[in-house]
Amino acid sequence: MKIAIGCDHGGFDLKEEVKAYLVEEGHTVEDFGCYNTDSVDYPDIAAPCARSVAEGKNEFGVLICSTGIGISMAANKVNGVRAALCTDEYLAMMTRKHNNANVLCMGGHVVTKQEAFRMVDMFLKTEFEGGRHCRRVDKLADIENGKI
């Protein structure tokens, strides 16, 4: 699977751990930065990373900042992105199952690397359930396109 990954300085350490884990698991990873702990602005990382998912260049994205809040807000500004801030593997599963999320966001100061690995695994292996959830997900695109 081809995965986009990015972080701000607050998520750098966890991003490096998750990136290595994804590669170890056989995934191709495109790293959108940041590349050290120097201060950066999360929208500068989230936008191109999320856009690569929306444009189909990567199948999924993983974004990390200190809390996951800012980076998820920035990613959700990109049309076609359904970024979800998760703090455990149940949320990672449910956001794929019911919301067809395509970008997993997390907080580098909120979850451990083991929790992050479990969330990434759950997120990537869970399929969208479809059915009654399609109507709701379609309405998200309607909001993006000014129809709602």
Number of C-alpha atoms within 10 A of each C-alpha: 13 17 23 24 29 30 37 31 21 23 26 22 19 23 29 20 14 20 22 13 16 20 13 10 11 10 14 15 19 17 19 20 22 23 15 15 13 10 10 15 13 26 18 17 23 30 18 17 29 34 21 20 22 20 12 12 14 21 16 25 30 27 31 32 27 20 19 27 16 19 31 28 17 17 28 19 17 20 16 19 24 24 27 27 23 24 19 16 18 13 16 26 24 19 24 23 17 18 21 23 23 23 28 26 31 30 26 24 15 16 19 13 17 11 14 26 19 15 24 23 16 19 27 18 11 15 15 17 14 14 9 9 14 15 10 14 16 11 13 18 16 12 11 15 10 7 9 9
